[in-house]
Amino acid sequence: MHTDKPLFTPGPLTTSLTVKQAMLRDLGSRDFEFIRIVREIRQELLRLAEADDRGYEAILMQGSGTFGIEAVIGSITPPDGKWLFVVNGAYGQRMLQIAKALRIDAAAVTFPENRPAVAEAVAMALDHDPTITHVGAVHCETTTGLLNPIQELGQIAARFGKVLMVDAMSSFGAVPIPVADWGIHYLVSSANKCIEGVPGFSFVLARRDMLTQTNGYARSLSLNLLAQWRGLENDGQFRFTPPTHAILAFRQALAELEAEDGVPGRAARYRHNYEMLVAGMRALGFAEYLRPEDQSYIITSFRYPDHPNFDFGRFYETLNGKGFVIYPGKVSDAACFRIGTIGRLYADDVRALLDAIRETLAEMEVTL
């Protein structure tokens, strides 16, 4: 039987056989069973965010996580609204690019890629510009694996009366995020991340009282968040063709998350993967890009070793040939590569990857 290579990436990622098998059936988008499944998924997402019965709604949106981010930015900003984006990596920068593409007024408070955002610096930016209405921040900045202090940012947003949107693409499902308690008004994540589904849709957790005030704001027909929610509420159906097979896979993935003791259980496995990886990489002579106190257990950036024989292209290709897929770096000020520790990966997978890296270094004649 063909076995896929384990994906040590931040998503799409390695999925279980049973998640794949869940897609081996066809359901009509207007089928009663499919409508029931969508309703159950929406309810379960709210439960995972500790937001059921807290005035929130879960809205599924076709497309990647970036589609979900664009749906929120383009749908909830009034004509005179202005965003402040917290930027310390490529995904914070992407939110700023989306706003500019939509011709929405926006500014950024920028931090180094190897440091988390400082909440009081965000407060100073808000104090300096009272025209700002919305704040956007990334929880786990996948550029490096860094975690930003979202709970503190929620307190700042509340202090200034601003709407807070959080990109929780690489953290939701593996890091506890009580959206109401943290003051998050809109949270966006994706099916193919820590819940271990397959690509095809993103989802938004939105505070209902704020969402219902956004009528007429949307800059897009298909990425209209309020219209999408109204459609799901009205008849349980998507306004346009839903990713039926990805949704079936996601239902199975949610069941497997629950069987793993939910978010705490999954977090424990991912953390163990991460700890094994870092210990093994340090033993091989590699160094992490981030300080340990700023690092998540989702994905880790490692600096290129200082050796004349090290070439990342060859390193990546050789590892791929041995059956392991890692990720190139995205840091702008340092030569790095990234290794993810999420998805259907276990200690034996990490151990096998470390053995393959050791062999690859020997073949490249890189001594660290």
TORKOL-4160 file (C-alpha; in steps of 0.2 Angstrom, whole numbers, padded with zeros to 4 digits, m for minus):
368
<pt num="1" X="0000" Y="0000" Z="0000"/>
<pt num="2" X="0006" Y="0017" Z="m0004"/>
<pt num="3" X="0012" Y="0027" Z="0011"/>
<pt num="4" X="0012" Y="0046" Z="0010"/>
<pt num="5" X="0028" Y="0055" Z="0016"/>
<pt num="6" X="0025" Y="0063" Z="0034"/>
<pt num="7" X="0023" Y="0082" Z="0032"/>
<pt num="8" X="0033" Y="0092" Z="0045"/>
<pt num="9" X="0024" Y="0108" Z="0039"/>
<pt num="10" X="0011" Y="0120" Z="0046"/>
<pt num="11" X="m0002" Y="0114" Z="0034"/>
<pt num="12" X="m0009" Y="0106" Z="0024"/>
<pt num="13" X="m0002" Y="0092" Z="0035"/>
<pt num="14" X="m0003" Y="0074" Z="0038"/>
<pt num="15" X="m0020" Y="0067" Z="0041"/>
<pt num="16" X="m0026" Y="0051" Z="0048"/>
<pt num="17" X="m0032" Y="0037" Z="0036"/>
<pt num="18" X="m0050" Y="0038" Z="0043"/>
<pt num="19" X="m0050" Y="0057" Z="0039"/>
<pt num="20" X="m0046" Y="0053" Z="0021"/>
<pt num="21" X="m0059" Y="0039" Z="0021"/>
<pt num="22" X="m0072" Y="0050" Z="0027"/>
<pt num="23" X="m0071" Y="0059" Z="0010"/>
<pt num="24" X="m0075" Y="0043" Z="0000"/>
<pt num="25" X="m0094" Y="0047" Z="m0001"/>
<pt num="26" X="m0104" Y="0060" Z="m0010"/>
<pt num="27" X="m0117" Y="0071" Z="m0002"/>
<pt num="28" X="m0128" Y="0084" Z="m0010"/>
<pt num="29" X="m0126" Y="0102" Z="m0004"/>
<pt num="30" X="m0144" Y="0102" Z="m0001"/>
<pt num="31" X="m0146" Y="0085" Z="0007"/>
<pt num="32" X="m0153" Y="0085" Z="0024"/>
<pt num="33" X="m0139" Y="0074" Z="0031"/>
<pt num="34" X="m0126" Y="0087" Z="0025"/>
<pt num="35" X="m0136" Y="0102" Z="0032"/>
<pt num="36" X="m0136" Y="0093" Z="0049"/>
<pt num="37" X="m0117" Y="0089" Z="0048"/>
<pt num="38" X="m0114" Y="0108" Z="0045"/>
<pt num="39" X="m0125" Y="0113" Z="0059"/>
<pt num="40" X="m0116" Y="0101" Z="0071"/>
<pt num="41" X="m0098" Y="0107" Z="0065"/>
<pt num="42" X="m0103" Y="0125" Z="0069"/>
<pt num="43" X="m0109" Y="0120" Z="0086"/>
<pt num="44" X="m0093" Y="0110" Z="0090"/>
<pt num="45" X="m0082" Y="0124" Z="0084"/>
<pt num="46" X="m0090" Y="0136" Z="0097"/>
<pt num="47" X="m0088" Y="0123" Z="0110"/>
<pt num="48" X="m0070" Y="0121" Z="0106"/>
<pt num="49" X="m0068" Y="0140" Z="0108"/>
<pt num="50" X="m0078" Y="0140" Z="0125"/>
<pt num="51" X="m0090" Y="0152" Z="0116"/>
<pt num="52" X="m0106" Y="0141" Z="0115"/>
<pt num="53" X="m0120" Y="0151" Z="0124"/>
<pt num="54" X="m0108" Y="0166" Z="0124"/>
<pt num="55" X="m0116" Y="0176" Z="0110"/>
<pt num="56" X="m0105" Y="0170" Z="0096"/>
<pt num="57" X="m0108" Y="0162" Z="0079"/>
<pt num="58" X="m0097" Y="0150" Z="0069"/>
<pt num="59" X="m0097" Y="0153" Z="0050"/>
<pt num="60" X="m0089" Y="0142" Z="0037"/>
<pt num="61" X="m0082" Y="0150" Z="0022"/>
<pt num="62" X="m0076" Y="0142" Z="0006"/>
<pt num="63" X="m0057" Y="0144" Z="0002"/>
<pt num="64" X="m0041" Y="0144" Z="0012"/>
<pt num="65" X="m0038" Y="0153" Z="0028"/>
<pt num="66" X="m0033" Y="0169" Z="0019"/>
<pt num="67" X="m0050" Y="0169" Z="0011"/>
<pt num="68" X="m0057" Y="0169" Z="0028"/>
<pt num="69" X="m0046" Y="0183" Z="0034"/>
<pt num="70" X="m0051" Y="0193" Z="0018"/>
<pt num="71" X="m0069" Y="0190" Z="0021"/>
<pt num="72" X="m0068" Y="0197" Z="0039"/>
<pt num="73" X="m0058" Y="0212" Z="0034"/>
<pt num="74" X="m0069" Y="0216" Z="0019"/>
<pt num="75" X="m0085" Y="0213" Z="0028"/>
<pt num="76" X="m0085" Y="0221" Z="0045"/>
<pt num="77" X="m0076" Y="0237" Z="0041"/>
<pt num="78" X="m0087" Y="0252" Z="0039"/>
<pt num="79" X="m0084" Y="0265" Z="0025"/>
<pt num="80" X="m0075" Y="0276" Z="0038"/>
<pt num="81" X="m0066" Y="0262" Z="0047"/>
<pt num="82" X="m0048" Y="0260" Z="0049"/>
<pt num="83" X="m0037" Y="0245" Z="0055"/>
<pt num="84" X="m0022" Y="0244" Z="0065"/>
<pt num="85" X="m0012" Y="0228" Z="0061"/>
<pt num="86" X="0000" Y="0220" Z="0073"/>
<pt num="87" X="0015" Y="0214" Z="0062"/>
<pt num="88" X="0030" Y="0203" Z="0066"/>
<pt num="89" X="0029" Y="0191" Z="0052"/>
<pt num="90" X="0023" Y="0188" Z="0034"/>
<pt num="91" X="0005" Y="0184" Z="0040"/>
<pt num="92" X="0003" Y="0200" Z="0049"/>
<pt num="93" X="0010" Y="0209" Z="0034"/>
<pt num="94" X="m0003" Y="0199" Z="0023"/>
<pt num="95" X="m0018" Y="0206" Z="0033"/>
<pt num="96" X="m0011" Y="0224" Z="0029"/>
<pt num="97" X="m0009" Y="0219" Z="0011"/>
<pt num="98" X="m0028" Y="0213" Z="0010"/>
<pt num="99" X="m0034" Y="0230" Z="0018"/>
<pt num="100" X="m0024" Y="0240" Z="0005"/>
<pt num="101" X="m0030" Y="0229" Z="m0009"/>
<pt num="102" X="m0048" Y="0232" Z="m0003"/>
<pt num="103" X="m0044" Y="0251" Z="m0002"/>
<pt num="104" X="m0047" Y="0251" Z="0017"/>
<pt num="105" X="m0038" Y="0263" Z="0028"/>
<pt num="106" X="m0025" Y="0254" Z="0038"/>
<pt num="107" X="m0009" Y="0256" Z="0048"/>
<pt num="108" X="0003" Y="0244" Z="0056"/>
<pt num="109" X="0013" Y="0243" Z="0072"/>
<pt num="110" X="0028" Y="0233" Z="0068"/>
<pt num="111" X="0039" Y="0222" Z="0079"/>
<pt num="112" X="0055" Y="0212" Z="0075"/>
<pt num="113" X="0051" Y="0195" Z="0068"/>
<pt num="114" X="0060" Y="0186" Z="0083"/>
<pt num="115" X="0050" Y="0195" Z="0096"/>
<pt num="116" X="0032" Y="0195" Z="0101"/>
<pt num="117" X="0021" Y="0210" Z="0100"/>
<pt num="118" X="0021" Y="0222" Z="0115"/>
<pt num="119" X="0004" Y="0226" Z="0121"/>
<pt num="120" X="0008" Y="0243" Z="0127"/>
<pt num="121" X="0016" Y="0248" Z="0111"/>
<pt num="122" X="m0001" Y="0243" Z="0103"/>
<pt num="123" X="m0010" Y="0254" Z="0116"/>
<pt num="124" X="0002" Y="0269" Z="0112"/>
<pt num="125" X="m0003" Y="0267" Z="0093"/>
<pt num="126" X="m0021" Y="0267" Z="0097"/>
<pt num="127" X="m0019" Y="0282" Z="0109"/>
<pt num="128" X="m0010" Y="0291" Z="0095"/>
<pt num="129" X="m0023" Y="0288" Z="0082"/>
<pt num="130" X="m0042" Y="0289" Z="0088"/>
<pt num="131" X="m0048" Y="0286" Z="0070"/>
<pt num="132" X="m0043" Y="0267" Z="0072"/>
<pt num="133" X="m0059" Y="0256" Z="0074"/>
<pt num="134" X="m0052" Y="0238" Z="0072"/>
<pt num="135" X="m0036" Y="0229" Z="0077"/>
<pt num="136" X="m0029" Y="0213" Z="0068"/>
<pt num="137" X="m0016" Y="0202" Z="0075"/>
<pt num="138" X="m0009" Y="0184" Z="0072"/>
<pt num="139" X="m0009" Y="0172" Z="0087"/>
<pt num="140" X="0004" Y="0160" Z="0081"/>
<pt num="141" X="0015" Y="0169" Z="0067"/>
<pt num="142" X="0019" Y="0154" Z="0056"/>
<pt num="143" X="0034" Y="0164" Z="0049"/>
<pt num="144" X="0044" Y="0158" Z="0064"/>
<pt num="145" X="0032" Y="0149" Z="0076"/>
<pt num="146" X="0031" Y="0164" Z="0088"/>
<pt num="147" X="0016" Y="0166" Z="0099"/>
<pt num="148" X="0009" Y="0184" Z="0101"/>
<pt num="149" X="0000" Y="0189" Z="0118"/>
<pt num="150" X="m0018" Y="0189" Z="0111"/>
<pt num="151" X="m0025" Y="0190" Z="0129"/>
<pt num="152" X="m0016" Y="0206" Z="0133"/>
<pt num="153" X="m0021" Y="0213" Z="0116"/>
<pt num="154" X="m0039" Y="0209" Z="0119"/>
<pt num="155" X="m0037" Y="0219" Z="0135"/>
<pt num="156" X="m0030" Y="0234" Z="0126"/>
<pt num="157" X="m0043" Y="0233" Z="0112"/>
<pt num="158" X="m0057" Y="0233" Z="0126"/>
<pt num="159" X="m0048" Y="0248" Z="0135"/>
<pt num="160" X="m0049" Y="0258" Z="0119"/>
<pt num="161" X="m0066" Y="0251" Z="0113"/>
<pt num="162" X="m0059" Y="0243" Z="0097"/>
<pt num="163" X="m0065" Y="0228" Z="0087"/>
<pt num="164" X="m0052" Y="0214" Z="0088"/>
<pt num="165" X="m0049" Y="0201" Z="0075"/>
<pt num="166" X="m0037" Y="0186" Z="0077"/>
<pt num="167" X="m0029" Y="0175" Z="0064"/>
<pt num="168" X="m0028" Y="0159" Z="0074"/>
<pt num="169" X="m0024" Y="0149" Z="0059"/>
<pt num="170" X="m0010" Y="0139" Z="0066"/>
<pt num="171" X="m0016" Y="0138" Z="0084"/>
<pt num="172" X="m0034" Y="0134" Z="0085"/>
<pt num="173" X="m0037" Y="0116" Z="0090"/>
<pt num="174" X="m0020" Y="0114" Z="0099"/>
<pt num="175" X="m0019" Y="0130" Z="0110"/>
<pt num="176" X="m0033" Y="0134" Z="0122"/>
<pt num="177" X="m0042" Y="0150" Z="0115"/>
<pt num="178" X="m0057" Y="0156" Z="0126"/>
<pt num="179" X="m0063" Y="0169" Z="0113"/>
<pt num="180" X="m0075" Y="0178" Z="0124"/>
<pt num="181" X="m0064" Y="0178" Z="0140"/>
<pt num="182" X="m0049" Y="0185" Z="0129"/>
<pt num="183" X="m0060" Y="0199" Z="0121"/>
<pt num="184" X="m0059" Y="0192" Z="0103"/>
<pt num="185" X="m0073" Y="0198" Z="0092"/>
<pt num="186" X="m0068" Y="0188" Z="0077"/>
<pt num="187" X="m0057" Y="0173" Z="0076"/>
<pt num="188" X="m0052" Y="0165" Z="0059"/>
<pt num="189" X="m0044" Y="0148" Z="0057"/>
<pt num="190" X="m0044" Y="0134" Z="0044"/>
<pt num="191" X="m0049" Y="0116" Z="0041"/>
<pt num="192" X="m0032" Y="0110" Z="0037"/>
<pt num="193" X="m0022" Y="0115" Z="0053"/>
<pt num="194" X="m0022" Y="0109" Z="0070"/>
<pt num="195" X="m0040" Y="0100" Z="0069"/>
<pt num="196" X="m0031" Y="0089" Z="0056"/>
<pt num="197" X="m0044" Y="0091" Z="0042"/>
<pt num="198" X="m0040" Y="0094" Z="0024"/>
<pt num="199" X="m0040" Y="0110" Z="0014"/>
<pt num="200" X="m0056" Y="0117" Z="0007"/>
<pt num="201" X="m0063" Y="0130" Z="0019"/>
<pt num="202" X="m0059" Y="0142" Z="0033"/>
<pt num="203" X="m0071" Y="0146" Z="0048"/>
<pt num="204" X="m0074" Y="0162" Z="0057"/>
<pt num="205" X="m0080" Y="0164" Z="0075"/>
<pt num="206" X="m0089" Y="0180" Z="0076"/>
<pt num="207" X="m0098" Y="0189" Z="0090"/>
<pt num="208" X="m0116" Y="0190" Z="0085"/>
<pt num="209" X="m0120" Y="0207" Z="0091"/>
<pt num="210" X="m0106" Y="0215" Z="0081"/>
<pt num="211" X="m0108" Y="0204" Z="0065"/>
<pt num="212" X="m0127" Y="0210" Z="0064"/>
<pt num="213" X="m0122" Y="0228" Z="0063"/>
<pt num="214" X="m0111" Y="0226" Z="0048"/>
<pt num="215" X="m0125" Y="0226" Z="0035"/>
<pt num="216" X="m0120" Y="0235" Z="0019"/>
<pt num="217" X="m0101" Y="0235" Z="0023"/>
<pt num="218" X="m0095" Y="0220" Z="0012"/>
<pt num="219" X="m0084" Y="0224" Z="m0002"/>
<pt num="220" X="m0087" Y="0206" Z="m0010"/>
<pt num="221" X="m0101" Y="0196" Z="m0016"/>
<pt num="222" X="m0094" Y="0179" Z="m0012"/>
<pt num="223" X="m0084" Y="0184" Z="0003"/>
<pt num="224" X="m0098" Y="0192" Z="0012"/>
<pt num="225" X="m0097" Y="0186" Z="0030"/>
<pt num="226" X="m0114" Y="0193" Z="0036"/>
<pt num="227" X="m0123" Y="0185" Z="0020"/>
<pt num="228" X="m0114" Y="0169" Z="0023"/>
<pt num="229" X="m0120" Y="0168" Z="0041"/>
<pt num="230" X="m0138" Y="0173" Z="0036"/>
<pt num="231" X="m0138" Y="0159" Z="0023"/>
<pt num="232" X="m0133" Y="0146" Z="0036"/>
<pt num="233" X="m0145" Y="0152" Z="0048"/>
<pt num="234" X="m0159" Y="0153" Z="0036"/>
<pt num="235" X="m0159" Y="0136" Z="0028"/>
<pt num="236" X="m0143" Y="0128" Z="0034"/>
<pt num="237" X="m0135" Y="0130" Z="0016"/>
<pt num="238" X="m0120" Y="0138" Z="0009"/>
<pt num="239" X="m0124" Y="0152" Z="m0003"/>
<pt num="240" X="m0112" Y="0145" Z="m0016"/>
<pt num="241" X="m0106" Y="0127" Z="m0019"/>
<pt num="242" X="m0099" Y="0120" Z="m0002"/>
<pt num="243" X="m0083" Y="0109" Z="m0001"/>
<pt num="244" X="m0093" Y="0094" Z="0004"/>
<pt num="245" X="m0079" Y="0081" Z="0005"/>
<pt num="246" X="m0068" Y="0093" Z="0015"/>
<pt num="247" X="m0083" Y="0096" Z="0027"/>
<pt num="248" X="m0085" Y="0077" Z="0029"/>
<pt num="249" X="m0067" Y="0075" Z="0033"/>
<pt num="250" X="m0068" Y="0089" Z="0045"/>
<pt num="251" X="m0082" Y="0081" Z="0055"/>
<pt num="252" X="m0071" Y="0065" Z="0056"/>
<pt num="253" X="m0056" Y="0076" Z="0062"/>
<pt num="254" X="m0067" Y="0084" Z="0075"/>
<pt num="255" X="m0072" Y="0067" Z="0082"/>
<pt num="256" X="m0054" Y="0062" Z="0082"/>
<pt num="257" X="m0049" Y="0078" Z="0091"/>
<pt num="258" X="m0062" Y="0074" Z="0105"/>
<pt num="259" X="m0056" Y="0056" Z="0106"/>
<pt num="260" X="m0038" Y="0063" Z="0109"/>
<pt num="261" X="m0045" Y="0072" Z="0125"/>
<pt num="262" X="m0049" Y="0088" Z="0115"/>
<pt num="263" X="m0037" Y="0103" Z="0114"/>
<pt num="264" X="m0027" Y="0098" Z="0130"/>
<pt num="265" X="m0024" Y="0081" Z="0123"/>
<pt num="266" X="m0018" Y="0087" Z="0106"/>
<pt num="267" X="m0008" Y="0101" Z="0114"/>
<pt num="268" X="0001" Y="0088" Z="0124"/>
<pt num="269" X="0005" Y="0077" Z="0109"/>
<pt num="270" X="0011" Y="0092" Z="0099"/>
<pt num="271" X="0022" Y="0098" Z="0113"/>
<pt num="272" X="0030" Y="0082" Z="0115"/>
<pt num="273" X="0034" Y="0081" Z="0097"/>
<pt num="274" X="0041" Y="0099" Z="0098"/>
<pt num="275" X="0052" Y="0095" Z="0114"/>
<pt num="276" X="0059" Y="0079" Z="0105"/>
<pt num="277" X="0063" Y="0089" Z="0089"/>
<pt num="278" X="0072" Y="0103" Z="0098"/>
<pt num="279" X="0082" Y="0092" Z="0109"/>
<pt num="280" X="0087" Y="0081" Z="0094"/>
<pt num="281" X="0091" Y="0096" Z="0083"/>
<pt num="282" X="0102" Y="0104" Z="0096"/>
<pt num="283" X="0111" Y="0088" Z="0098"/>
<pt num="284" X="0114" Y="0088" Z="0080"/>
<pt num="285" X="0121" Y="0106" Z="0081"/>
<pt num="286" X="0106" Y="0116" Z="0075"/>
<pt num="287" X="0100" Y="0132" Z="0084"/>
<pt num="288" X="0083" Y="0139" Z="0085"/>
<pt num="289" X="0079" Y="0156" Z="0078"/>
<pt num="290" X="0068" Y="0161" Z="0092"/>
<pt num="291" X="0070" Y="0162" Z="0111"/>
<pt num="292" X="0062" Y="0147" Z="0119"/>
<pt num="293" X="0050" Y="0158" Z="0129"/>
<pt num="294" X="0043" Y="0165" Z="0113"/>
<pt num="295" X="0042" Y="0149" Z="0104"/>
<pt num="296" X="0026" Y="0139" Z="0101"/>
<pt num="297" X="0025" Y="0120" Z="0099"/>
<pt num="298" X="0017" Y="0122" Z="0082"/>
<pt num="299" X="0032" Y="0125" Z="0070"/>
<pt num="300" X="0050" Y="0129" Z="0074"/>
<pt num="301" X="0062" Y="0139" Z="0064"/>
<pt num="302" X="0080" Y="0133" Z="0064"/>
<pt num="303" X="0095" Y="0143" Z="0058"/>
<pt num="304" X="0106" Y="0137" Z="0044"/>
<pt num="305" X="0122" Y="0129" Z="0051"/>
<pt num="306" X="0138" Y="0139" Z="0048"/>
<pt num="307" X="0146" Y="0126" Z="0037"/>
<pt num="308" X="0153" Y="0129" Z="0019"/>
<pt num="309" X="0145" Y="0112" Z="0014"/>
<pt num="310" X="0127" Y="0116" Z="0020"/>
<pt num="311" X="0116" Y="0120" Z="0005"/>
<pt num="312" X="0097" Y="0121" Z="0010"/>
<pt num="313" X="0091" Y="0115" Z="m0008"/>
<pt num="314" X="0102" Y="0099" Z="m0007"/>
<pt num="315" X="0097" Y="0097" Z="0012"/>
<pt num="316" X="0078" Y="0098" Z="0007"/>
<pt num="317" X="0079" Y="0087" Z="m0008"/>
<pt num="318" X="0089" Y="0074" Z="0001"/>
<pt num="319" X="0077" Y="0073" Z="0015"/>
<pt num="320" X="0063" Y="0073" Z="0003"/>
<pt num="321" X="0071" Y="0058" Z="m0005"/>
<pt num="322" X="0072" Y="0049" Z="0011"/>
<pt num="323" X="0053" Y="0052" Z="0014"/>
<pt num="324" X="0052" Y="0068" Z="0024"/>
<pt num="325" X="0045" Y="0085" Z="0020"/>
<pt num="326" X="0050" Y="0100" Z="0029"/>
<pt num="327" X="0047" Y="0119" Z="0025"/>
<pt num="328" X="0058" Y="0132" Z="0019"/>
<pt num="329" X="0061" Y="0148" Z="0029"/>
<pt num="330" X="0051" Y="0164" Z="0028"/>
<pt num="331" X="0061" Y="0175" Z="0040"/>
<pt num="332" X="0068" Y="0191" Z="0031"/>
<pt num="333" X="0083" Y="0194" Z="0042"/>
<pt num="334" X="0091" Y="0177" Z="0044"/>
<pt num="335" X="0093" Y="0161" Z="0034"/>
<pt num="336" X="0082" Y="0148" Z="0042"/>
<pt num="337" X="0071" Y="0133" Z="0038"/>
<pt num="338" X="0056" Y="0127" Z="0047"/>
<pt num="339" X="0049" Y="0111" Z="0054"/>
<pt num="340" X="0031" Y="0108" Z="0060"/>
<pt num="341" X="0026" Y="0097" Z="0074"/>
<pt num="342" X="0007" Y="0097" Z="0071"/>
<pt num="343" X="m0004" Y="0085" Z="0061"/>
<pt num="344" X="m0005" Y="0066" Z="0063"/>
<pt num="345" X="0013" Y="0065" Z="0069"/>
<pt num="346" X="0020" Y="0055" Z="0084"/>
<pt num="347" X="0036" Y="0053" Z="0093"/>
<pt num="348" X="0042" Y="0039" Z="0081"/>
<pt num="349" X="0039" Y="0051" Z="0066"/>
<pt num="350" X="0050" Y="0064" Z="0075"/>
<pt num="351" X="0063" Y="0051" Z="0079"/>
<pt num="352" X="0064" Y="0045" Z="0061"/>
<pt num="353" X="0065" Y="0063" Z="0054"/>
<pt num="354" X="0080" Y="0066" Z="0066"/>
<pt num="355" X="0089" Y="0050" Z="0060"/>
<pt num="356" X="0086" Y="0056" Z="0042"/>
<pt num="357" X="0093" Y="0073" Z="0046"/>
<pt num="358" X="0108" Y="0065" Z="0054"/>
<pt num="359" X="0111" Y="0054" Z="0038"/>
<pt num="360" X="0109" Y="0069" Z="0027"/>
<pt num="361" X="0122" Y="0079" Z="0036"/>
<pt num="362" X="0134" Y="0065" Z="0035"/>
<pt num="363" X="0131" Y="0063" Z="0016"/>
<pt num="364" X="0133" Y="0082" Z="0014"/>
<pt num="365" X="0149" Y="0081" Z="0024"/>
<pt num="366" X="0142" Y="0094" Z="0036"/>
<pt num="367" X="0150" Y="0092" Z="0053"/>
<pt num="368" X="0142" Y="0103" Z="0067"/>
